[in-house]
Amino acid sequence: MRGIFLLVSVMFSFMCSSAAFAQGLEAPAEKLELQVFPIGSEVRYEQNTSLEWVGRNSWNYALGLQKVAWSFLVEYSSFTENSGNATLSTERKFQEAVAWGQWHFLRSQTEQWGYSFFGGLGLGGYQEEVLTSLSGTVRNDSSGVKWMSGLALGAEVKVYLNKTFGFMGSLEGRALTAPDFDSNPTWSGVLRLGLILSL
Amino acid sequence: MKRVFSRIILCVSSTFCLISCGSSLDSSAPAEGSTFLSPMPQEGGVYGLEKVELLGVKDLQSLAGRFVNFFVSPGIVDGKLSGFAPKARFIRNSEGTYVPKDDLTQQMVAVYAHTQRLAALDDSLGAAGVNTWPRDIGISVRVQGGGGQNNAQYNGDADAVLLMMYTEKHLPIPVNGGILAHEHFHSLFYKLVPGFRELTASLHEDKSLFTEKQTAARGSLLVESPERTFTDEELTLITYFKGLNEGFADFWGWMYTGDPDFIVSSLPRETGRSMNVKSSGFGVYALPTQETVLNEIVNAKESFEQKQEFYFYLSGYAYGLGTMASRTLKVFSETIQKSRDVTTITARHIVGKALIKLLPQLKAADIGPEQILTKLAQSVDSLTEDECVWLNQSLAESTGLKKYSCQKNQEIFALEKAK
């Protein structure tokens, strides 16, 4: 858990310094946007032990910066998988932090609204914890933080209330990969809603 | 600026490829000495989480290895278990121990760990070479039409153990070492008892394991083909051997775990098969005669209008007979423990070894307490006077006759027919 928070902090620091660098380099044709995604829902498809495809629903939180056709996003997501019965059970807690770079290859924007299609590349870390419970005795094991990466393709829509604030929603499909993912790559879909603050 | 982004994209793409192509935890074989977290029983049947070494595992994904080949939700095709290998899922903790991510993987680890221990037990008790390895084991077995849950079964035709879905709130059957030992013993009985393979073949059992018809029949002892009707004598033999198979298998489960209630841990309703009884009273160290079983069958036949109900009753009767056999062997083990002043495990293994010697000597023609107990006496290494006397008492209790006495021959006692 501490490892994931550390990773998120490092990513956010990097994101802020990149934004400052981007602002200083060139005069913005469009404003730099801070994007906050407090609501995000992700479904990722894993293969279970019985070889069935199972959709894992996870909550997804993200913070991003966008400048013209490029955006940078730091994202945290987690889900829990439970199996077993009252005597013997396992609880698997999965959490990850990934930094995404997105290129909006097709975009249209007015003062009131905008849309874009984007592709993204992500790099981050994940950690799995397994709580094994046998007749009331619980044991906690962790995988430690491991590297993961991802590719994404998606679309987003923005609605501006004024020159400073707006709302946005996005939908994207992803291929996530790590050496010991249960299907490699793991496919997922993310739907999220967020706020825009023009800086 | 564009060059910078191109470099970033190239860098991240390369990383994506490296991470996705890196060595996978799933597909690699574990290093020799790797440990796995598994619920395992202590002596007496109390379960705790232990780190166990699984020997000869070839790959982590299917957990296939020297001792077990797993199949998930399998079928039986041409007399062999058929289906896909499951996909075990682990994390590796900071100590390097593989920890199952889900209950099914947990069950696979437990089954593998018990099977390798049962293989070692076979070797030490004189049953090496009876079974072929790796054993075929079906997990999460589903029976069409329902009714096949919370059960385990040895299928002689396929030479495989089938572990059905467990839906109750107690210790899951696939991690219950006693039940796994019980099923493992069935494979020894099937292969060592002369004529048993042919006897079970005549029952038309398990030919259509995954059909609804079979589900209904599973609770019953046997299913007749339309052209075949069993005689009372045939039913007596079938019931007797079925009972011995179940009872000796229950003893094997106790011998392996030291828990006389190992079945109850997973199936609390099965209290009738408990071996946790006082060392006295009818049925504790007595076996029914063939005549007793025959009379029971003749009387029961008249009580049931439906043949299927009659067969269902016989199945229950066979289990009752089996419990008499398992309790007899348990109390005999306790007698050996006292007689030789050895540990309970040593005493159990002495009886286990004798049982392996006894099985090939069981003959259908005169199956009954006299044959079983005299052959058992011959099969125990260095029978002592107390043990011989106890077997003689059990024989007298079973038959109501005192035909045998204990004779000393070069410091070893033997049960011999009284002159």
Interface residues (C-beta under 8 A of the other chain):
Chain A: L25 E26 Q47 N48 T49 S50 L51 W70 E81 S83 G84 N85 A86 T87 L88 S89 T90 R92 G101 W103 L121 G122 L123 E128 V130 T132 L134 S135 T137 R139 D141 S142 S143 G144 W147 M148 S149 G150 L151 T177 A178 P179 D180 D182 N184 P185
Chain B: M1 F5 I8 I9 V12 S13 T15 F16 I19 S20 G22 S23 S24 L25 D26 L37 P39 Y47 G48 L49 V72 S73 F84 P86 K87 A88 R89 I91 R92 N93 S94 T97 V99 P100 K101 D102 D103 L104 T105 Q106 M108 S140 Y166 E168 K169 H170 L171 P172 V175
